[in-house]
Amino acid sequence: MPDLINQLSDEAVELLIRLIQTPSFSREEGGTATLIQNFFTAHGVISKRQQNNVWAISAHFDASKPTVLLNSHHDTVKAGAGWQYDPFGAVLEGDKLTGLGSNDAGASAVSLLATFLYFQNRINSFNLICAITAEEEISGANGIRSVLPELGKIDLGIVGEPTGMNLAIAEKGLIVLDCIAHGKTGHAAREEGENALYKAFDDIQWLRSFQFPEVSPLLGPVKTTVTQISAGTQHNVVPDRCQFVIDVRTNELYQNQEIVDFLRSKLQSEIVPRSTHLNSSRISESHPLIRKGVAMGKTVYGSPTLSDQSMMPFETLKMGPGESARSHTPDEFILMSEIRAGIQDYIELLTDFRF
């Protein structure tokens, strides 16, 4: 049905322009949530909204069938320095649309919405739910994590993020660890006290030389990086406390809590994770959806960047129009041809798909 796909593509582009023109920083996505609701309504689709998360369920839902979730986000980071265009201008020049959130992840969101509408009234071997959610850029508690309990059992997720429409079948997870080395104060001129800074340095040196043994063919090793450190009150006092932060990027061969427990057994500093729910993810290359994508000429790879699939306790594929390197950069853009091709690819991927 090329005419229908062309119509849905045109409407997706029109919606994306309106989304770009409506600021939607994380926790401030009310305006774009309303636009998405209105888009569903204009197409005769009953949607639901919880805070700034909007979702809809396909018309012929059958509890005996597996369910596929189409998910992307409509929040954005704030525009950094260096923009030559108005971040909210949605400037269309030929094939190129420039604006904040155009690539990450507005193009994926509107492409998945168009895909959902294409299948909405068709009887398929699976159910479809389309959820365009909030707070992805901050991994917020009021984003996809708050919505998943409302959606019921999900068997597979397609997460819309800029991948050039290739298949990101694995994604690194994240743990941020706040660490405290404890010591005892003393006068720096005398041999007294217990220097917490030296204890922290010992732990940091151990981290620099240690590598977790399980290395992923797609994601590589677990990567630990000390990114912040703070100690001392004045030059002549031995510090009794040194705080430092470790950024840990995990692969799919470890659970986050497993990493935390191991580091606690090796480091003398106190370790407090900010969270442990942003786990690495992986879907098998033998999964029917991945096999179909490869047959379409798509490449499989492991993604170093985090997305909402880290919070999904079911198999997920990350795939969407645009390029990850454009995300969070000045004059972020998407090509209209990428959106149109993305919608066609999503539809081809799901047409006659069976688990």
C-alpha positions, 0 to 999 in steps of 0.5 A: 500500500504505497499510497498509505505509506506515503500519506503516513510519512507526510503526516509523520514529518508534519508531526515532527515539525510540531514536536521540534517547535514545542520545547520538551526538556526532560520532566517538561514534556507536557506540550509534546505529550498533548501533540502525540495524544491529538495525533492518535485522536485525529486517526481514530485511535484511543490513547492513554496518558500517564503524566507525560507518557502516551500509549495506544493498543492495537484495535484487534488485541488478542490476549492469546497472541504475543505482544510487540511494543513500539517505543521511543521518547519525546523528551530532549536534552537542553540545547548546548552552545554552538547552535547556528539555527534556532533549536526550536525553529524546525528549519526544513531545507530540501531534505534536511530538517534541523532542530532540537530532538529531530534526530534523538529521537523525534524521527524514531518516535514519529516513524513508530507512530506511523508504523503503528497506524499502518498495522492498527486495524490489521489482524496480525500474528501479534498485538502492537502497543505504541508508547511514546514516553518521557524522561529517557534522557535522564533515565527518569522514574516517570518515564517508561519504567512507570508505564511498563506495569500498565502495559501487561505482558510484553514479548518483544520491544522495538526501541526507536533510537538513531541507528541508521536503521541497523540492528543494535542487538546489544547495548551497554548498561550503566552504573554510577558509583559514589565511593567514600574512602575513610581515614583519620585527620592529623597534622600534615607536618607530623606522622599522624592521621590516616590519609583517606586520599591515599586509600582512594588512590589505592582503589583507583589504581586497582581499578585502572589495572583490573579488567572483568574477565567476561568480554562481550563479542559485541560490546567489549569489556566492562569499562570502569572510569573514575570521573570525579574526586574530592578531598581535604579541607585545608593544606595542613590537615590530613583528609579523613574522607575522600569522595570519588565517582566511578562510571561503569559501563557494563556488558550483557554478560554481567548483571549490574548488582553482580558488578557492585557486589564484586567491587565491594569485595575488592575495594576498601572504599565504601560504595553506594550505587545511585541505581542498579536498574540500567542493565545491559541488554542483548537479543539473540542473532537467531531471533526471528526478528533479527534474522528478518532484519539481516535478510533485509540487508541490515547490519547487527552491532552492539551500541555503547549508548544507553536507552530506555531498553535498559529498563525493559525486562524482555527482549528488545531491539534498538533501531531507528532513523538517523545517526547516533553521532548527531545526537546532543550536538549543535544543529542536530538534524534528520533527513526526510528521506531517512524518516520515509525509509525508516517507516518503510523498513519498520513496516517491512520488518513487521509484515508477516512477522511471526515469533 
